[in-house]
Each structure stands twice: as C-alpha cells, then as structure tokens.
C-alpha cells in the first residue's frame, strides 16, 4: 500500500475513531473509576491503523511490528484488534482494494526475514517481473 493511500486511510478513519472514543467515554461516565486500569499503553491513531492494516493483511507478525515500533506486543495487539472494525469504514474503492489483497500465509517473524522479503521485492521491481 503506497504511503499516500495509507495517509488517506488514516484521514478517512479519524472521524470514526473520534465518534467511537466519545461513545467509550460516555459509557464509562459516572462509573466508579477506583481501581480502573485499562492495562494497555497509549498508541496514536496513525500507529493503530498501521497495526490493524498489517495484522489484517498478515504482512508481518504483531510481535515484529511491536519490535519495529518500540512498543509492547500486547499493547499493539490490543489496539490493532480494537481498530480493525474501523477498516470497514474505508469508503474509497482504491483503499478498499488495497485492504482486500490476499493475505500472506507465512509473514516474516524476524527483522532478518523482513529484510529478505524487502530485498526480494526490490530485486523483482528492478528486474521488471513485478
């Protein structure tokens, strides 16, 4: 998915995220906050969408994504799975097509494996067999 397409996806989903966040705040309003601990760190909207897209397309494992972003795997998994339903609100046909591409059967699990995939992809582009 090209960066411009991803940026448009993040912009399209921002209003949906705000509505859901406000609904969540309203739901918790008036509840006894004593001992409340969501247990997961903060992740900005752009990284939530990135984690959800990578997870949906099975591009890399969430463990590797967490390492690359310098985050905890559980935090990334929590936010990716909460953001996944937002991807259904992507309205542009080109974004929808990019999200429905076939999933990878065996995503890279290490940085070395990811570098190998990138190198293979770049060599296919240079040779024109893409």
C-alpha positions as CSV (number, residue, x, y, z in Angstrom):
1,X,0.0,0.0,0.0
2,X,1.6,3.3,-1.0
3,X,2.2,5.9,1.7
4,X,-0.3,8.4,0.1
5,X,-3.1,5.7,0.2
6,X,-2.3,4.9,3.8
7,X,-2.4,8.7,4.7
8,X,-5.8,9.0,3.1
9,X,-7.0,5.9,5.0
10,X,-5.8,7.4,8.3
11,X,-7.6,10.7,7.5
12,X,-10.8,8.9,6.5
13,X,-10.9,6.9,9.7
14,X,-10.2,9.8,12.1
15,X,-13.8,10.9,12.4
16,X,-15.0,7.3,13.1
17,X,-12.3,7.0,15.7
18,X,-13.4,10.2,17.4
19,X,-17.1,9.0,17.5
20,X,-16.1,5.7,19.0
21,X,-13.8,7.3,21.5
22,X,-16.5,9.7,22.6
23,X,-19.0,6.8,22.9
24,X,-16.5,4.9,25.1
25,X,-16.1,8.0,27.4
26,X,-19.8,8.3,27.7
27,X,-20.2,4.6,28.5
28,X,-17.7,5.0,31.4
29,X,-19.1,8.3,32.6
30,X,-20.4,8.0,36.2
31,X,-18.7,4.6,36.8
32,X,-16.6,4.2,39.8
33,X,-13.1,4.8,38.5
34,X,-11.4,3.4,41.6
35,X,-9.1,0.7,40.5
36,X,-9.7,1.3,36.8
37,X,-6.7,0.3,34.8
38,X,-7.2,-0.5,31.1
39,X,-3.8,-2.3,31.2
40,X,-2.6,-1.1,27.8
41,X,-0.4,1.8,26.9
42,X,-1.3,4.7,24.6
43,X,-0.9,4.4,20.8
44,X,-1.7,7.2,18.5
45,X,-4.3,6.8,15.7
46,X,-1.8,6.5,12.9
47,X,0.0,3.6,14.6
48,X,-3.3,1.9,15.5
49,X,-4.3,2.0,11.8
50,X,-0.9,0.7,10.8
51,X,-1.0,-2.2,13.2
52,X,-4.6,-3.0,12.1
53,X,-3.7,-3.0,8.4
54,X,-0.5,-5.0,8.9
55,X,-2.4,-7.5,11.0
56,X,-5.3,-7.8,8.6
57,X,-3.1,-8.3,5.6
58,X,-0.8,-10.6,7.6
59,X,2.2,-8.6,6.3
60,X,4.3,-9.1,9.4
61,X,3.6,-10.6,12.8
62,X,2.4,-8.2,15.6
63,X,5.4,-9.2,17.6
64,X,7.8,-8.0,14.9
65,X,5.7,-4.9,14.3
66,X,5.9,-4.1,18.1
67,X,9.7,-4.5,18.0
68,X,9.9,-2.2,14.9
69,X,7.8,0.5,16.6
70,X,9.4,0.1,20.0
71,X,6.2,-0.9,21.7
72,X,4.9,-3.8,23.8
73,X,3.3,-6.6,21.7
74,X,0.3,-6.8,24.0
75,X,-0.4,-3.0,23.6
76,X,-0.1,-3.3,19.8
77,X,-2.3,-6.3,19.7
78,X,-5.0,-4.7,21.8
79,X,-5.1,-1.5,19.8
80,X,-4.9,-3.4,16.4
81,X,-7.9,-5.5,17.3
82,X,-9.9,-2.5,18.5
83,X,-9.1,-0.6,15.3
84,X,-9.8,-3.5,12.9
85,X,-13.6,-2.8,12.7
86,X,-12.8,0.8,11.6
87,X,-11.3,-0.5,8.4
88,X,-14.8,-1.4,7.2
89,X,-15.5,2.3,7.1
90,X,-12.9,2.9,4.3
91,X,-15.0,4.3,1.5
92,X,-12.6,4.9,-1.3
93,X,-12.5,2.0,-3.8
94,X,-8.7,2.1,-4.2
95,X,-8.3,1.9,-0.4
96,X,-10.8,-1.0,-0.1
97,X,-9.0,-2.8,-2.9
98,X,-5.6,-2.4,-1.1
99,X,-7.1,-3.7,2.1
100,X,-8.6,-6.8,0.4
101,X,-5.4,-8.0,-1.2
102,X,-4.6,-11.6,-0.4
103,X,-3.1,-12.3,3.0
104,X,0.4,-13.6,3.3
105,X,0.4,-17.2,4.5
106,X,3.7,-17.0,6.4
107,X,4.6,-13.5,7.4
108,X,8.2,-12.6,8.4
109,X,8.8,-13.2,12.1
110,X,12.2,-11.6,12.5
111,X,13.9,-8.5,11.2
112,X,16.3,-10.6,9.1
113,X,13.4,-12.4,7.5
114,X,11.7,-9.0,6.8
115,X,14.9,-7.7,5.2
116,X,15.0,-10.7,3.0
117,X,11.4,-10.1,1.9
118,X,12.2,-6.5,1.1
119,X,15.3,-7.4,-0.8
120,X,13.3,-10.0,-2.9
121,X,10.6,-7.4,-3.6
122,X,13.2,-4.8,-4.6
123,X,15.0,-7.2,-6.9
124,X,11.7,-8.1,-8.6
125,X,11.0,-4.4,-9.2
126,X,14.4,-3.8,-10.7
127,X,14.2,-6.9,-12.9
128,X,10.7,-5.8,-14.1
129,X,9.0,-9.1,-13.1
130,X,6.6,-7.4,-10.7
